[in-house]
Amino acid sequence: MSMRESRLRFRAAMSRWFAVVVVLLVVLAGVGGWATYTSVVEPGTHTEERTVSSWSSSRSFTHGAQVVRSNPVFPVGSRLSNRSVYFRTVAPVLDGAYLFSYRATESGSLAVTANTSLVIQGVESPDEGADTRNVTVHWQTTDRLAERSASNLQPGQRLTVPFSVNATQVRNRTQRIGESLGSGPGRQRVLLRVRLTVEGTVNGQRLSRTRTDALALAFDGDTYRVDDPGRLTAESTRTRLVGVANEYGPLWTSGGPALFGLSLVALGGLVAARRRGRFDLSAAEREYLDYLDDREEFDEWITTIRLPASVASRERAEAVSLADLVDFAIDTDNAVVERPDGEAFYVVHDDLLYTYTPPTEPAREGPTAAADTEADESPTDVEDGK
């Protein structure tokens, strides 16, 4: 397809679909204008939940036992730390500490008191694997060990409450209690229990809480097991709803103005070209496009052959269009012959030569083209043997 033919087809398409293209450009300009307005002029707001303040507390145990008796595994004087099982014969004294601390996004001042006790209980549970849930306490003895307090604990500071228990002495004591009570229901349980009381102000809010944490001790021959609950945390946040300006990506913030501007420029250019008649086609241009469409549509019915000069003696009948000539060929079961130079088409039928002479490509485009010039219908091409 030549450049001139491409331009001609573009003008024809714009002439036919001008209203549709205008509507499309108006819609695109509206979309671009809306994107520009919402991203630049009035982005709008939405509501978000923002954290005003928060605080968190941490409670945990550290524990260990020093090796005091010679043995082939652990050196005397070494310390076994944060184990689940200790050896009562070589490291009988379990010591450690209960730790409390907290953090706050703003400020805080807490009065904290922690009391540690050694508790021996006779308990019964429907679930033998549950040490702290759904238990029935039949009897209990409590020995207070230590108390620590801080009247003005600040965020990031720590309250440390030390403890120390002799596992051998506790085991002997539980055995004596069991012997004195006889074979009662359930089993014995030993707890190193801490009762924590917290009062004060955090992030401007009053606070008053009580927590109870515990290490459970269990004896098995010459070992004792420590059931450490691990690090215990508590968190609290205060939120409020705030209005936040909407944010848009680069496709919206940059693409919107670009789409708006380009659509307006294209719309203005099309309207100006339409007013100047740039899309109007002359009669010759329309005829030439009709011929090109017919040539493409009926290509399979056309064969390029150089006819002999003897055919020129036949009387001629001129078809108005290539489509008419092809229809005649189909109706009469003949072929359409195209001259090798493409300047004429023929159908040979009976004693007549049916012909069609295609229009020449218009030399000039637009309404000023010489559109009324008739194509030369001279039949000398066959007669001359071309």
C-alpha positions, 0 to 999 in steps of 0.5 A: 500500500502506497503512502498516497493510498494510506492517506486516502483511506485515512481520510475516508475513514475519518469522513465516515467515522468523524462523529464517533471519533469526536465522541471518543475524544470528548470521553477521553478528555472528560476522563483526563479532566476528572483525573486531573481534578481529583489528583491535583485540584481536589484529591479528596480525603478518606478516613483511617484508623490511626494509633494515638498511643500504645504500650506493652508489658513483658513478664518472664522468669530466668532460672539456673542452678550452680553445680556444687557436687563433683561429677563426670559431666559438669565442672564444679562451680559451673552454672546450668541456666534456663534448662527444663531439667536439672540434676538435684544431686549435683545442683540442688538449689534453683535460683533466678529472678522474675522480670517485669518491664514495659514500653510506652509511646509517650510517658509512664509512671507505674507503682509495681509490687511483686510478691514471690511465694513457694506453694505446695498443693494437692490437686486433682485434674480430669486431664492429667496433662493439665497443670494449671487448667481445670484443677481442683485444689484439695490442700495448699501450703504457702511460704512467702519468699521475697517482695520487691517494689518500685514506686516510679517505674519508667518505660524501659526500666525493669523490676527484678525479683530474685528467688532461690529454692532448694529442690532437695528440701522442697522434695523432702517436704512434699514427701513428709506432707504426703506421708502425714496426709496419707493416700489422698486424691490427686497429686502434689504440685509445687509452684514458684508463684509471683503476684504482680500488682501494677498501678499508675499512669501510662500515656496519660491513662490510668492503669490498675492491673494484677497478674499471677505468674508461676514456675511449676516444679516436678520431681522425678528421682534425682532430677527436677523439672521446671515448666517455664511459661516463657515470655508473657506479654500484654499490649494495649493501643488507643486509636482514633479516626482521622481524615487523610488526603487521598494519594494517587499513583503516577499513572493518575497524576501524570497520565490524567493531565496528559490525556486531557491535553492530548485529547483536546489538541486532537479534538481541536485538530480534527474539527479544524480539518473537518471545517477546511474539508480535509476529510472530504473525498472527490468523486474520483477518489471515492471511485478509486477506493471502491475499485481497490476494495473490489480488487481486494475482495474478488482477488480469487476470481481474477487471473492475470493473462495477456490476451491475443490480438485476435480477441480485439475483433470482438464487440465490447461491452463495458462494465460499470464496476469491477464487481459487476464484471465479476458477478457476470463472470460468475453467472456465466461460469467464466474467469476474469482476466486482468491485463498484466499492466493492471489497466483493464479487466476482461471476460470473454463470453460467446462473441463479446468481450466484456471489459472494465477499465479501472480508474487511475489513482487520483493525482491530488487529494482533497476537495480540489482534486480533479474528480470529474475527469472520465477514465479513458475507455479506449479498447486499443490495448487488446487490439495492439496486442498488449 
